[in-house]
């Protein structure tokens, strides 16, 4: 079985790609926010005007987004394994016919 995996080539690490894109988007948003004094002041004013309920809802939203990304990564991993499994089964059928 390890020979089949080696001959198929390296797997795409979807988790690394998706999480990397997420953290890159967060970094870009932070840089855009902190780039100018006006945007920093506007962000500070907005953040200090938030109520505790709003902060809680934003925190729940962030946790939900992380769970959504984790689910997406799981779906991508499952789809990748499914496609690889179909390819291996096809090769086994062809080898059995020969």
Secondary structure, 3 states (H helix, E strand, C coil): CHHHHHHHCCCCCHHHHHHHHHHHHHHHHHHHHHHCHHHHHHHHHHHHCCCHHHHHHHHHHHHHHHHHHHHHHHHHHHHHHHHHHHHHHHHHHHHHHC
